[in-house]
Amino acid sequence: GDHSTMLKQVTELVSNESTSLEDATRLVMLFMLRFESNSNSGVRSLINALRKRGGEAEARQVHNLQRFAGVNVRKGDLFKGEGGATSNITGKLFKGLKGVENVYTQHQPLLKLILEDLLRGRLRSNLFPTLGPQYDGKVTTVVVFVIGGVTYEEAYTVYQLNSTLKSQIVLGGTSVLNSRAFLDQVEHAFPAQQGANTADL
């Protein structure tokens, strides 16, 4: 959707007392990741709306997430696919969503797209380098280990790929994550400092 419409909708949800502070924070985080590079992104006003609801710690979480996974530190562009590691992914993610009542059931984790490309021999070696000689044969056995953890959705995706593509993918990670566990990891990466505030957001 377009930025101004989404900003209005997210602002209404974040300001609404019936939206939990935790859900409001998640909305601001998603909005920040999507629109942080816009000159007038509106992220500051959303963070101020969190603060008005007593969410100073939540405002710090948004800032920490930007430092952890913002456009300046991640490889590629998650939303526009402009020649980065996620090129063409946005189109794949939203393909077929028209007429779908619940778009959240259509979400596919990035891991699925990467694994499909790997199994079909379409994974770009300049974005996913390998050790040793380049293998040009058909890949059927894959071991994926994610430092930082994997999600339940990613585990289910691997199960589905193993069933449908007749492959053998083994998924492992340092932990199994939900949104709270992930944000705890981000918080530990950027601990609060005495006297620090998030007014610069």
LOLUMVEX-45923 format. One line per 10 residues: their letters; for each residue x, y, z of N, C-alpha, C. Coordinates in pm, 1 decimal, padded with zeros to 6 digits. Layout:
A) X Y Z X Y Z X Y Z; ...
***
This chain:
GDHSTMLKQV) 00082.2 -00118.6 00000.0 00000.0 00000.0 00000.0 00085.8 00123.7 00000.0; 00021.7 00237.4 -00022.5 00100.5 00359.2 -00026.7 00128.8 00408.3 00114.7; 00236.6 00482.9 00128.1 00290.1 00523.9 00257.1 00190.7 00603.6 00340.2; 00129.3 00705.3 00282.2 00041.9 00792.9 00361.8 -00080.5 00718.9 00414.8; -00138.4 00631.8 00334.5 -00254.1 00553.4 00380.3 -00213.4 00459.5 00492.8; -00100.6 00393.8 00474.9 -00054.5 00300.8 00578.4 -00018.0 00374.4 00706.8; 00043.7 00491.5 00694.5 00078.8 00569.2 00813.0 -00046.7 00606.8 00891.0; -00149.2 00648.4 00820.7 -00274.5 00685.0 00886.5 -00334.9 00564.2 00959.7; -00338.8 00450.1 00893.1 -00397.2 00330.4 00953.6 -00316.5 00282.7 01073.9; -00185.2 00282.2 01061.5 -00100.6 00237.7 01172.2 -00110.4 00335.4 01289.0
TELVSNESTS) -00115.3 00464.2 01260.4 -00129.1 00564.3 01366.8 -00258.4 00543.3 01444.2; -00367.1 00517.4 01373.2 -00495.0 00492.3 01440.4 -00487.7 00369.0 01529.8; -00425.9 00262.8 01480.7 -00414.7 00140.4 01559.5 -00323.9 00159.0 01680.5; -00211.6 00226.9 01661.9 -00116.9 00247.7 01771.7 -00177.4 00337.7 01878.8; -00255.2 00436.1 01838.1 -00316.1 00529.4 01933.4 -00437.1 00471.1 02004.0; -00494.4 00366.5 01948.1 -00614.6 00306.6 02003.8 -00579.6 00225.3 02128.8; -00640.9 00259.5 02240.9 -00611.5 00192.1 02368.3 -00650.1 00043.7 02366.2; -00739.3 00004.4 02275.9 -00777.2 -00137.0 02270.5 -00669.5 -00222.4 02201.8; -00574.2 -00158.8 02134.3 -00459.6 -00230.1 02079.4 -00356.6 -00243.1 02189.5; -00316.2 -00364.1 02221.0 -00217.5 -00381.4 02328.6 -00089.2 -00307.4 02292.7
LEDATRLVML) -00017.5 -00265.3 02395.3 00108.0 -00194.0 02373.0 00207.7 -00282.8 02298.8; 00204.8 -00410.6 02327.1 00293.9 -00504.8 02259.0 00261.3 -00512.0 02109.7; 00133.4 -00522.0 02074.8 00094.3 -00525.2 01933.8 00121.8 -00391.8 01865.0; 00098.3 -00282.3 01936.9 00126.8 -00149.4 01881.0 00275.9 -00137.0 01849.2; 00359.1 -00188.2 01937.7 00504.0 -00183.6 01915.6 00542.4 -00266.1 01793.9; 00483.1 -00382.4 01779.4 00511.4 -00465.6 01661.6 00472.8 -00393.4 01532.5; 00358.0 -00325.9 01534.8 00314.6 -00250.4 01416.4 00415.5 -00140.7 01381.5; 00460.4 -00068.4 01482.9 00557.7 00039.4 01459.1 00688.0 -00019.1 01404.3; 00728.9 -00132.4 01458.3 00852.3 -00196.3 01410.0 00841.8 -00235.6 01263.0; 00731.5 -00299.1 01226.7 00712.7 -00338.3 01086.9 00707.7 -00216.2 00996.4
FMLRFESNSN) 00636.2 -00112.9 01040.7 00626.3 00010.4 00962.6 00764.4 00073.7 00947.0; 00842.0 00076.7 01056.7 00975.7 00135.7 01052.2 01063.8 00060.7 00953.5; 01062.0 -00072.4 00958.2 01145.5 -00149.3 00866.2 01106.2 -00126.9 00720.9; 00976.8 -00108.4 00696.7 00928.6 -00089.1 00559.5 00956.3 00051.2 00506.1; 00938.4 00153.5 00591.9 00943.1 00291.0 00541.3 01056.5 00375.6 00597.6; 01153.9 00316.5 00664.9 01258.3 00395.1 00729.1 01339.1 00479.5 00631.6; 01349.5 00438.1 00506.9 01429.3 00514.9 00412.0 01351.5 00629.9 00347.1; 01220.9 00639.0 00372.4 01143.3 00753.5 00322.6 01184.2 00878.9 00398.8; 01193.6 00991.9 00328.4 01237.0 01114.7 00394.8 01139.6 01158.2 00503.8; 01012.1 01145.7 00480.2 00911.2 01178.2 00581.5 00838.5 01049.4 00620.4
SGVRSLINAL) 00910.8 00959.4 00683.3 00857.3 00825.3 00707.8 00741.0 00824.2 00805.8; 00740.1 00916.9 00901.9 00635.2 00916.9 01002.7 00666.9 00828.2 01121.7; 00784.5 00767.5 01122.2 00822.0 00678.6 01231.9 00827.7 00755.6 01364.3; 00879.3 00876.8 01360.9 00885.9 00957.6 01485.0 00748.3 00978.7 01546.0; 00651.2 01009.8 01462.8 00517.1 01032.8 01516.4 00458.6 00904.0 01574.5; 00489.8 00790.6 01513.9 00442.7 00662.9 01567.5 00510.0 00631.8 01700.8; 00637.5 00661.3 01710.1 00709.1 00639.3 01836.3 00654.6 00731.8 01944.8; 00622.0 00854.1 01907.1 00560.8 00945.9 02004.6 00424.7 00894.9 02050.2; 00350.8 00831.9 01960.2 00222.1 00773.1 01998.7 00243.8 00659.3 02098.6; 00350.7 00581.5 02080.0 00383.9 00477.7 02178.5 00416.3 00540.8 02313.7
RKRGGEAEAR) 00495.2 00648.4 02311.1 00533.7 00716.0 02435.9 00411.9 00771.1 02509.5; 00316.4 00824.9 02435.2 00195.3 00879.7 02497.7 00119.3 00772.5 02573.9; 00138.9 00648.1 02531.9 00073.6 00536.0 02599.8 00162.7 00476.5 02708.2; 00272.6 00545.6 02740.1 00363.9 00497.2 02843.4 00466.3 00398.6 02791.9; 00491.6 00401.1 02663.8 00579.4 00302.3 02602.2 00720.1 00351.5 02575.0; 00787.4 00406.0 02676.0 00926.2 00450.3 02656.6 01017.8 00331.2 02627.0; 00999.9 00221.7 02699.2 01081.4 00101.3 02674.3 01051.5 00046.1 02534.7; 00926.6 00053.9 02492.5 00888.6 00005.4 02360.0 00949.7 00094.1 02250.9; 00956.3 00224.9 02275.4 01021.1 00315.1 02179.8 01168.2 00277.7 02164.8; 01232.2 00240.9 02276.1 01372.3 00196.6 02271.7 01383.7 00066.2 02191.3
QVHNLQRFAG) 01284.6 -00022.8 02204.6 01286.3 -00147.6 02127.3 01282.1 -00120.2 01976.8; 01201.8 -00022.4 01936.3 01193.3 00012.6 01794.1 01330.0 00061.9 01745.9; 01391.6 00148.5 01825.6 01524.1 00200.7 01790.6 01626.4 00087.4 01783.1; 01622.2 -00003.9 01880.3 01715.8 -00116.8 01880.5 01696.7 -00205.9 01758.5; 01572.1 -00229.3 01719.8 01547.0 -00310.5 01601.5 01602.3 -00244.2 01476.8; 01590.0 -00112.3 01469.3 01644.7 -00041.3 01354.3 01796.8 -00056.4 01350.4; 01860.9 -00048.6 01465.1 02005.9 -00067.2 01471.7 02044.7 -00211.0 01437.2; 01960.7 -00305.8 01472.1 01988.1 -00447.5 01452.8 01958.3 -00494.2 01310.1; 01847.1 -00445.3 01252.5 01800.7 -00499.5 01123.5 01756.2 -00392.7 01025.5; 01792.6 -00269.5 01049.3 01751.5 -00161.5 00960.5 01820.6 -00167.4 00825.6
VNVRKGDLFK) 01778.4 -00079.6 00737.6 01827.1 -00079.0 00600.0 01978.6 -00057.9 00593.4; 02036.7 00008.7 00692.7 02180.9 00034.2 00691.2 02264.5 -00086.8 00730.9; 02203.1 -00189.8 00789.5 02280.7 -00306.1 00832.7 02241.3 -00435.9 00763.1; 02125.1 -00443.8 00703.9 02086.9 -00569.5 00639.4 02132.1 -00569.6 00494.4; 02147.6 -00688.3 00443.3 02190.4 -00703.0 00303.9 02066.3 -00711.3 00217.1; 02059.9 -00627.0 00117.9 01944.7 -00626.9 00029.1 01829.7 -00547.2 00087.7; 01725.1 -00536.3 00013.0 01607.3 -00462.7 00055.2 01491.1 -00559.4 00064.8; 01442.1 -00580.9 00184.5 01335.5 -00677.7 00207.2 01207.3 -00644.7 00133.0; 01184.7 -00517.2 00106.2 01054.7 -00477.0 00054.5 01054.2 -00437.6 -00091.7; 01163.7 -00385.8 -00143.6 01163.5 -00340.6 -00282.4 01236.9 -00434.8 -00375.7
GEGGATSNIT) 01330.2 -00513.2 -00322.6 01403.8 -00607.7 -00405.3 01485.0 -00542.7 -00513.9; 01547.7 -00429.8 -00483.8 01623.2 -00357.0 -00585.1 01765.1 -00411.7 -00597.2; 01776.7 -00528.6 -00658.5 01908.0 -00584.2 -00686.5 01979.4 -00642.1 -00565.8; 01915.4 -00648.8 -00450.7 01979.6 -00702.8 -00332.4 01958.5 -00851.8 -00322.1; 01988.6 -00903.0 -00204.6 01977.8 -01047.4 -00182.0 01834.4 -01095.5 -00195.0; 01740.9 -01004.9 -00181.0 01601.1 -01043.7 -00184.8 01533.4 -01000.9 -00314.6; 01612.0 -00981.8 -00415.9 01556.7 -00940.8 -00544.1 01447.3 -01036.6 -00588.3; 01335.6 -00980.7 -00626.8 01222.8 -01058.3 -00677.6 01140.6 -01126.6 -00568.4; 01180.2 -01115.3 -00443.9 01109.0 -01185.1 -00336.7 00976.0 -01118.5 -00307.2; 00972.5 -00985.5 -00307.9 00846.6 -00917.9 -00278.9 00739.0 -00962.4 -00375.7
GKLFKGLKGV) 00774.1 -00972.2 -00503.3 00677.0 -01019.8 -00601.3 00629.7 -01159.7 -00570.1; 00721.3 -01245.2 -00528.1 00684.6 -01382.6 -00493.5 00595.8 -01384.8 -00369.2; 00626.8 -01298.1 -00271.9 00550.7 -01297.5 -00147.5 00404.8 -01258.3 -00169.7; 00382.9 -01161.9 -00258.0 00248.5 -01110.6 -00275.0 00176.1 -01169.9 -00395.3; 00241.3 -01262.8 -00463.1 00180.1 -01329.7 -00577.3 00059.2 -01409.7 -00529.3; -00051.1 -01389.8 -00591.0 -00168.7 -01468.6 -00558.1 -00245.4 -01423.7 -00435.4; -00217.1 -01305.6 -00382.0 -00289.4 -01261.2 -00263.0 -00425.4 -01201.2 -00294.5; -00449.7 -01166.2 -00419.1 -00578.6 -01106.9 -00453.5 -00690.1 -01206.2 -00428.1; -00791.6 -01160.7 -00357.4 -00904.6 -01246.2 -00327.1 -00884.4 -01332.5 -00204.3; -00769.5 -01321.6 -00139.4 -00743.6 -01399.2 -00018.3 -00790.3 -01317.4 00100.7
ENVYTQHQPL) -00878.0 -01374.5 00181.8 -00934.8 -01300.9 00293.2 -00831.9 -01272.2 00401.6; -00750.7 -01371.5 00438.0 -00651.8 -01353.7 00542.2 -00513.3 -01362.5 00480.1; -00450.8 -01246.6 00453.5 -00321.7 -01246.2 00386.1 -00212.1 -01305.6 00472.3; -00230.6 -01309.9 00604.0 -00126.4 -01362.8 00691.7 -00106.1 -01512.3 00671.3; -00208.8 -01582.7 00627.9 -00193.6 -01725.9 00601.8 -00114.0 -01749.0 00474.3; -00091.6 -01645.8 00394.7 -00017.9 -01658.5 00270.2 00129.9 -01625.5 00286.6; 00171.4 -01579.6 00403.2 00311.7 -01541.0 00422.0 00403.5 -01661.3 00406.9; 00514.5 -01639.3 00340.6 00616.5 -01742.5 00326.3 00747.3 -01684.9 00378.5; 00814.9 -01756.0 00467.5 00941.5 -01703.3 00518.7 01047.1 -01698.2 00408.2; 01138.7 -01607.4 00422.0 01247.3 -01591.3 00326.0 01324.5 -01722.4 00309.1
LKLILEDLLR) 01338.0 -01798.7 00415.8 01408.5 -01926.8 00409.5 01349.0 -02018.9 00303.1; 01217.6 -02018.4 00287.7 01153.6 -02104.1 00187.2 01199.3 -02066.9 00046.7; 01201.4 -01939.6 00018.0 01240.5 -01893.9 -00115.1 01386.9 -01926.4 -00143.2; 01471.3 -01910.2 -00040.5 01613.3 -01941.5 -00056.4 01631.6 -02091.4 -00081.7; 01564.3 -02174.3 -00002.7 01577.7 -02319.4 -00018.6 01522.6 -02367.4 -00152.7; 01410.4 -02311.5 -00196.9 01356.3 -02349.6 -00327.9 01455.4 -02316.3 -00439.0; 01514.2 -02196.7 -00431.7 01613.5 -02158.9 -00532.4 01734.9 -02251.8 -00527.4; 01777.5 -02288.9 -00407.5 01891.2 -02379.8 -00393.6 01860.6 -02516.4 -00454.5; 01744.6 -02571.5 -00420.9 01708.3 -02704.6 -00470.2 01686.6 -02707.6 -00621.1; 01650.2 -02595.3 -00677.8 01626.8 -02587.6 -00823.2 01749.8 -02537.6 -00899.2
GRLRSNLFPT) 01860.3 -02516.2 -00826.5 01984.0 -02472.4 -00891.0 01983.7 -02328.2 -00934.9; 01901.2 -02245.4 -00872.5 01890.5 -02104.7 -00912.5 01946.7 -02008.1 -00808.5; 02010.6 -02059.7 -00705.8 02065.3 -01973.7 -00601.6 02187.5 -01901.1 -00654.5; 02188.3 -01770.7 -00644.2 02296.8 -01690.4 -00699.3 02419.8 -01699.0 -00609.3; 02528.4 -01748.7 -00665.3 02650.5 -01771.2 -00587.3 02714.3 -01641.4 -00539.2; 02689.2 -01529.7 -00607.6 02746.3 -01403.9 -00560.9 02675.6 -01354.3 -00433.5; 02552.3 -01399.1 -00410.4 02480.2 -01361.6 -00289.4 02493.2 -01468.0 -00180.9; 02516.2 -01592.0 -00221.8 02528.9 -01703.7 -00128.3 02655.5 -01782.1 -00163.9; 02771.5 -01729.2 -00125.2 02897.2 -01795.1 -00161.3 02913.1 -01929.9 -00090.1; 02993.6 -02016.7 -00149.9 03018.6 -02149.4 -00093.3 03167.2 -02165.0 -00064.2
LGPQYDGKVT) 03197.9 -02262.3 00019.3 03336.5 -02298.7 00044.9 03372.1 -02414.3 -00047.2; 03491.7 -02412.3 -00098.7 03534.6 -02521.9 -00185.1 03486.3 -02503.1 -00327.2; 03501.7 -02609.1 -00408.3 03462.0 -02598.2 -00548.8 03310.5 -02584.9 -00565.0; 03271.5 -02516.6 -00670.4 03129.5 -02496.7 -00700.9 03067.3 -02629.9 -00740.2; 02951.8 -02661.9 -00681.7 02882.3 -02787.1 -00713.3 02771.1 -02756.5 -00811.9; 02771.1 -02823.0 -00926.3 02672.1 -02795.5 -01029.4 02564.4 -02902.7 -01040.2; 02571.0 -03007.8 -00958.8 02471.9 -03114.6 -00965.0 02343.9 -03078.0 -00891.9; 02250.4 -03172.1 -00891.2 02122.8 -03150.3 -00823.8 02142.5 -03166.7 -00673.2; 02098.3 -03068.6 -00598.9 02109.2 -03070.6 -00453.1 01982.4 -03134.2 -00397.3; 01997.9 -03236.2 -00315.2 01881.7 -03299.1 -00253.1 01893.1 -03302.1 -00101.2
TVVVFVIGGV) 02013.9 -03289.1 -00048.8 02034.7 -03289.6 00095.3 02093.3 -03155.5 00137.4; 02027.5 -03090.7 00232.8 02068.9 -02958.4 00277.3 02063.9 -02954.2 00429.0; 02166.0 -02895.8 00488.4 02166.5 -02870.3 00632.2 02165.4 -02718.6 00650.7; 02065.7 -02669.0 00722.2 02053.3 -02526.4 00750.3 02066.6 -02508.2 00900.5; 02160.0 -02424.3 00941.7 02174.2 -02391.9 01083.5 02173.5 -02240.5 01095.6; 02082.4 -02188.2 01175.7 02066.3 -02044.0 01188.0 02115.4 -01999.7 01325.9; 02222.0 -01923.3 01325.6 02272.2 -01867.0 01450.2 02178.8 -01752.9 01487.7; 02125.1 -01760.9 01607.7 02025.6 -01663.5 01650.6 01888.8 -01727.5 01665.1; 01866.5 -01837.1 01594.9 01742.0 -01910.6 01612.0 01656.2 -01917.0 01488.3; 01562.7 -02009.9 01491.7 01466.2 -02030.3 01384.2 01326.2 -02012.2 01440.4
TYEEAYTVYQ) 01231.7 -01991.1 01351.5 01092.9 -01974.1 01394.5 01014.8 -02101.7 01369.0; 00900.6 -02111.8 01433.5 00812.1 -02226.3 01411.0 00767.5 -02230.1 01265.7; 00743.8 -02113.1 01209.5 00700.9 -02105.2 01069.4 00808.8 -02160.5 00976.7; 00935.3 -02130.3 01006.0 01044.2 -02182.2 00924.0 01055.1 -02334.9 00937.9; 01036.0 -02386.3 01059.1 01039.4 -02531.5 01079.8 00927.3 -02599.5 01000.9; 00808.7 -02540.9 01002.1 00696.9 -02597.1 00926.8 00723.0 -02590.3 00776.0; 00785.2 -02482.2 00732.9 00819.0 -02466.7 00591.9 00914.9 -02576.4 00547.1; 01014.9 -02605.7 00628.3 01109.6 -02712.7 00595.0 01037.2 -02846.9 00587.9; 00946.2 -02870.9 00680.1 00865.5 -02993.1 00677.1 00788.9 -03003.7 00544.2; 00725.9 -02892.3 00503.1 00650.4 -02892.7 00377.6 00741.0 -02916.4 00257.5
LNSTLKSQIV) 00856.9 -02851.1 00255.0 00949.4 -02869.5 00142.3 00998.9 -03013.1 00135.2; 01027.5 -03072.1 00249.4 01071.3 -03212.2 00250.0 00963.4 -03303.7 00193.5; 00837.9 -03270.9 00218.9 00727.2 -03353.2 00169.8 00700.5 -03332.9 00021.6; 00700.5 -03208.7 -00022.7 00659.9 -03179.6 -00160.7 00772.7 -03189.4 -00261.3; 00894.5 -03153.9 -00223.3 01005.0 -03154.0 -00318.8 01091.7 -03278.9 -00308.5; 01050.8 -03371.0 -00222.1 01126.1 -03495.4 -00204.0 01273.7 -03467.1 -00176.6; 01297.1 -03373.0 -00089.1 01432.4 -03336.5 -00051.6 01455.6 -03377.2 00092.9; 01577.3 -03363.5 00138.0 01609.0 -03389.0 00277.3 01676.8 -03264.8 00332.0; 01596.6 -03181.3 00397.9 01647.1 -03058.4 00457.2 01643.2 -03076.4 00608.2; 01756.5 -03051.4 00670.6 01765.7 -03057.9 00815.8 01780.9 -02914.6 00864.9
LGGTSVLNSR) 01692.0 -02873.1 00956.0 01693.8 -02736.6 01008.1 01737.0 -02737.7 01153.4; 01830.2 -02653.0 01185.1 01874.7 -02637.8 01323.1 01901.4 -02491.7 01353.1; 01914.0 -02462.0 01478.8 01943.6 -02325.6 01518.7 01980.7 -02320.7 01664.9; 02026.5 -02206.4 01707.4 02066.4 -02191.0 01846.8 01946.5 -02187.3 01939.9; 01827.6 -02160.0 01886.0 01704.4 -02159.6 01965.8 01585.1 -02159.5 01871.8; 01466.7 -02175.8 01929.6 01342.3 -02160.4 01854.2 01281.5 -02028.2 01900.7; 01251.6 -01942.9 01804.5 01211.4 -01805.5 01835.2 01062.8 -01779.8 01815.9; 01009.4 -01694.4 01901.4 00884.3 -01625.0 01874.9 00920.0 -01476.6 01880.5; 00823.7 -01388.5 01863.0 00857.9 -01245.6 01855.9 00920.0 -01195.8 01986.1; 00872.7 -01244.5 02099.7 00929.3 -01198.9 02227.8 01074.4 -01243.8 02243.3
AFLDQVEHAF) 01101.9 -01369.8 02209.3 01238.9 -01420.1 02221.1 01332.8 -01344.4 02127.2; 01284.8 -01313.1 02006.3 01365.9 -01237.0 01912.2 01395.9 -01097.9 01967.4; 01294.0 -01030.8 02019.1 01315.5 -00896.1 02072.1 01404.0 -00897.7 02195.9; 01398.7 -01005.0 02273.8 01491.5 -01019.4 02386.8 01635.5 -01025.8 02336.4; 01657.4 -01097.9 02226.2 01792.1 -01104.0 02168.7 01838.5 -00966.3 02122.2; 01748.5 -00892.8 02059.5 01782.6 -00757.1 02014.9 01815.2 -00669.5 02135.6; 01736.0 -00682.0 02241.7 01757.9 -00603.3 02363.8 01895.2 -00634.0 02423.9; 01934.1 -00761.5 02422.9 02065.0 -00798.2 02476.5 02178.8 -00746.3 02388.9; 02153.1 -00732.2 02260.2 02255.0 -00679.8 02169.5 02277.4 -00530.6 02191.5; 02172.9 -00460.8 02237.8 02180.8 -00316.3 02259.7 02123.8 -00282.9 02397.3
PAQQGANTAD) 02196.3 -00312.6 02504.5 02141.8 -00286.3 02639.4 02120.2 -00137.3 02662.0; 02020.2 -00108.4 02745.1 01990.4 00031.9 02777.9 02104.9 00092.4 02853.7; 02134.7 00218.4 02823.1 02242.2 00289.8 02891.6 02181.4 00392.0 02985.7; 02248.0 00414.6 03096.5 02199.8 00512.0 03193.8 02185.2 00649.0 03128.1; 02071.0 00710.0 03150.0 02048.1 00845.8 03099.7 02019.1 00853.9 02951.8; 02018.9 00740.5 02882.0 01994.4 00743.4 02737.8 01844.8 00754.5 02711.5; 01809.8 00825.3 02605.9 01669.5 00828.7 02564.7 01662.4 00806.1 02414.9; 01543.8 00794.7 02365.6 01524.8 00762.0 02224.2 01470.6 00881.5 02146.8; 01502.0 01000.0 02193.8 01448.8 01120.2 02128.0 01502.7 01139.1 01987.2; 01612.8 01069.6 01954.3 01670.0 01087.8 01821.1 01598.3 01007.9 01714.0
L) 01500.6 00928.9 01750.6 01429.6 00849.4 01650.3 01339.7 00934.5 01564.6
***
